Amino acid sequence: MIRINLLTEAKAAAARKKSPILPTGARLNNILFWAGIAAGVAYIAIMGYARWSTRRQLDEEITKARLEANRLKSIIEEVKGYEDKKKNLEDKINLINQLKTNQKGPVRLMDEVSKALPDLVWLSNVDVAGSQITMRGKTLAIPAVATYVENLKRSPFFAEPVFRTMGLDAAGPGGGAGVYSWEMNLTFRPAAALASASGAASSGTTPAPTPAPAPGKK
């Protein structure tokens, strides 16, 4: 005959009903431990991905910057080449202009010196050292030399002449007028004169007329 202990089964069922729904004690600690580990792993994974993404973005920007730098470098080298060519051309042009000025200088110098000569005065020697000029000559009348000095003063190509010496070489026959030697220094300045002439041309100013010959010219 089978006996069923209903009282024991009832107590077991009641005990199961009274057991807590949420875990407690060691089980709860284990759950919290593994949850913390999972959260830590998830945080590390998220931060690692964020850093990897940032690093990847920075690598792309660095690559773009290097490509742009290489492109700009070629442009800079090309511009530098143009600047070097420009400088070489400017140097050649300046050299050509200087050579032209040097070639025209003596011609213009002698032209200006000759135009200013009055009657009874002639040149015997002209020494040129850069822009400094020493002129020597003869005259039959001292006032004619003074006229020559005034003519040179009026020329824009010369700084104010400095008269050095005047001496009698030989008396004329019968005690008449003799031959005198003279010497003067002056500075030749063609650049200033050409600039003055250019300014006068641009403003429509008429250049100064050629100095009149000394009184008593034949």
Secondary structure per residue as TSV (DSSP state, phi and psi in degrees):
chain	resnum	aa	ss	phi	psi
A	1	M	-	360.0	127.5
A	2	I	-	-91.7	130.0
A	3	R	-	-109.5	136.6
A	4	I	-	-112.0	122.9
A	5	N	-	-88.7	90.6
A	6	L	H	-68.7	-31.6
A	7	L	H	-65.1	-41.3
A	8	T	H	-66.3	-41.5
A	9	E	H	-66.7	-35.5
A	10	A	H	-66.7	-40.0
A	11	K	H	-65.3	-38.0
A	12	A	H	-66.6	-40.0
A	13	A	H	-65.8	-39.3
A	14	A	H	-65.5	-36.5
A	15	A	H	-66.0	-37.8
A	16	R	H	-67.2	-36.8
A	17	K	H	-67.4	-33.0
A	18	K	H	-83.2	-8.3
A	19	S	S	-66.5	140.9
A	20	P	-	-65.0	144.2
A	21	I	S	-71.5	-45.2
A	22	L	S	-83.0	144.8
A	23	P	-	-69.8	148.7
A	24	T	-	-132.8	164.8
A	25	G	T	70.2	-137.2
A	26	A	H	-61.6	-36.0
A	27	R	H	-62.8	-42.4
A	28	L	H	-63.6	-40.5
A	29	N	H	-62.4	-42.0
A	30	N	H	-62.7	-42.0
A	31	I	H	-63.6	-45.5
A	32	L	H	-62.7	-38.3
A	33	F	H	-62.2	-50.5
A	34	W	H	-69.6	-31.7
A	35	A	H	-65.2	-39.5
A	36	G	H	-64.0	-42.3
A	37	I	H	-61.9	-43.3
A	38	A	H	-63.1	-41.2
A	39	A	H	-65.4	-40.6
A	40	G	H	-63.4	-43.3
A	41	V	H	-63.4	-41.5
A	42	A	H	-63.8	-41.2
A	43	Y	H	-63.2	-45.5
A	44	I	H	-61.9	-41.0
A	45	A	H	-64.2	-43.0
A	46	I	H	-65.4	-45.5
A	47	M	H	-65.1	-39.6
A	48	G	H	-62.7	-42.4
A	49	Y	H	-65.0	-41.0
A	50	A	H	-62.9	-42.8
A	51	R	H	-68.2	-39.3
A	52	W	H	-62.7	-41.7
A	53	S	H	-64.7	-41.9
A	54	T	H	-64.2	-42.7
A	55	R	H	-64.8	-39.8
A	56	R	H	-63.3	-42.0
A	57	Q	H	-63.4	-42.5
A	58	L	H	-64.6	-40.3
A	59	D	H	-61.3	-40.0
A	60	E	H	-65.4	-41.1
A	61	E	H	-66.3	-38.8
A	62	I	H	-63.8	-41.9
A	63	T	H	-62.4	-44.0
A	64	K	H	-63.2	-41.0
A	65	A	H	-64.2	-38.9
A	66	R	H	-66.4	-41.9
A	67	L	H	-62.2	-42.1
A	68	E	H	-65.9	-38.2
A	69	A	H	-64.6	-41.4
A	70	N	H	-64.3	-38.6
A	71	R	H	-66.2	-44.9
A	72	L	H	-66.6	-33.2
A	73	K	H	-62.1	-42.7
A	74	S	H	-64.7	-37.8
A	75	I	H	-67.1	-42.2
A	76	I	H	-62.5	-42.6
A	77	E	H	-63.6	-37.8
A	78	E	H	-66.6	-43.4
A	79	V	H	-62.9	-41.6
A	80	K	H	-61.8	-38.8
A	81	G	H	-62.2	-42.0
A	82	Y	H	-64.1	-40.3
A	83	E	H	-64.4	-40.1
A	84	D	H	-63.8	-42.8
A	85	K	H	-63.6	-41.0
A	86	K	H	-61.8	-44.0
A	87	K	H	-63.7	-40.9
A	88	N	H	-62.5	-41.4
A	89	L	H	-66.2	-41.6
A	90	E	H	-63.4	-41.3
A	91	D	H	-62.0	-41.5
A	92	K	H	-65.4	-41.7
A	93	I	H	-63.9	-43.5
A	94	N	H	-62.7	-39.9
A	95	L	H	-64.4	-42.7
A	96	I	H	-63.0	-44.5
A	97	N	H	-62.9	-38.7
A	98	Q	H	-65.1	-41.2
A	99	L	H	-64.2	-39.9
A	100	K	H	-63.4	-41.7
A	101	T	H	-63.8	-42.4
A	102	N	H	-64.5	-34.6
A	103	Q	H	-72.3	-37.1
A	104	K	H	-80.4	-23.5
A	105	G	H	-55.8	-58.4
A	106	P	H	-60.4	-37.5
A	107	V	H	-64.5	-45.4
A	108	R	H	-67.9	-36.4
A	109	L	H	-59.1	-51.3
A	110	M	H	-66.8	-33.5
A	111	D	H	-65.1	-45.9
A	112	E	H	-66.7	-40.5
A	113	V	H	-63.4	-40.2
A	114	S	H	-71.6	-38.6
A	115	K	H	-64.5	-31.7
A	116	A	T	-80.7	-11.0
A	117	L	-	-67.3	125.4
A	118	P	-	-87.8	177.5
A	119	D	T	-66.6	156.4
A	120	L	T	70.7	11.1
A	121	V	E	-131.2	134.9
A	122	W	E	-143.5	158.1
A	123	L	E	-94.1	141.9
A	124	S	E	-114.2	-20.9
A	125	N	E	-162.3	138.7
A	126	V	E	-132.8	116.0
A	127	D	E	-106.3	129.1
A	128	V	E	-119.3	123.4
A	129	A	E	-127.6	92.5
A	130	G	T	70.8	-119.4
A	131	S	T	-99.5	-2.4
A	132	Q	E	-91.7	132.1
A	133	I	E	-124.8	135.8
A	134	T	E	-119.4	120.5
A	135	M	E	-115.2	138.7
A	136	R	E	-127.6	148.1
A	137	G	E	-165.1	-171.6
A	138	K	E	-126.0	159.3
A	139	T	E	-152.8	153.9
A	140	L	S	-100.4	-6.7
A	141	A	-	-148.1	124.5
A	142	I	H	-60.0	-41.0
A	143	P	H	-58.6	-29.4
A	144	A	H	-65.2	-35.0
A	145	V	H	-67.6	-39.5
A	146	A	H	-61.1	-38.4
A	147	T	H	-64.3	-39.1
A	148	Y	H	-61.5	-42.2
A	149	V	H	-61.9	-43.3
A	150	E	H	-64.3	-39.1
A	151	N	H	-62.7	-41.1
A	152	L	H	-66.8	-35.7
A	153	K	H	-62.6	-34.5
A	154	R	H	-74.9	-18.4
A	155	S	-	-76.6	132.3
A	156	P	T	-72.8	-9.6
A	157	F	T	-83.7	-7.0
A	158	F	B	-129.7	140.6
A	159	A	-	-73.7	168.8
A	160	E	-	-58.4	122.3
A	161	P	-	-64.7	149.9
A	162	V	E	-115.6	113.0
A	163	F	E	-78.5	130.5
A	164	R	E	-101.3	-62.5
A	165	T	E	-139.0	157.5
A	166	M	E	-148.8	124.3
A	167	G	E	-145.9	151.0
A	168	L	E	-83.5	123.8
A	169	D	E	-83.8	-50.0
A	170	A	E	-154.7	139.6
A	171	A	-	-76.9	153.2
A	172	G	-	-75.2	164.0
A	173	P	G	-63.2	137.9
A	174	G	G	69.7	21.8
A	175	G	G	78.3	14.8
A	176	G	-	-77.0	-166.3
A	177	A	-	-62.1	136.6
A	178	G	-	-102.9	-169.6
A	179	V	E	-105.4	127.9
A	180	Y	E	-111.4	144.1
A	181	S	E	-102.0	142.4
A	182	W	E	-139.4	162.1
A	183	E	E	-147.2	140.2
A	184	M	E	-146.5	156.7
A	185	N	E	-116.6	147.2
A	186	L	E	-157.6	167.0
A	187	T	E	-114.5	128.6
A	188	F	B	-90.1	127.6
A	189	R	-	-134.4	75.7
A	190	P	H	-67.2	-34.9
A	191	A	H	-62.2	-46.5
A	192	A	H	-62.7	-39.0
A	193	A	H	-68.2	-41.3
A	194	L	H	-66.0	-38.2
A	195	A	H	-64.2	-40.7
A	196	S	H	-64.9	-39.6
A	197	A	H	-66.9	-39.0
A	198	S	H	-65.0	-40.9
A	199	G	H	-64.8	-39.0
A	200	A	H	-66.8	-36.9
A	201	A	H	-68.8	-39.9
A	202	S	H	-69.8	-30.6
A	203	S	H	-89.8	-4.8
A	204	G	T	80.5	14.5
A	205	T	-	-77.2	137.1
A	206	T	-	-79.0	129.4
A	207	P	-	-59.7	154.2
A	208	A	-	-65.5	141.3
A	209	P	-	-69.9	160.4
A	210	T	-	-64.1	136.0
A	211	P	-	-56.5	142.5
A	212	A	-	-72.9	148.1
A	213	P	-	-64.9	161.8
A	214	A	-	-66.2	151.6
A	215	P	T	-59.0	143.3
A	216	G	T	91.0	7.0
A	217	K	-	-66.9	138.9
A	218	K	-	-86.5	360.0
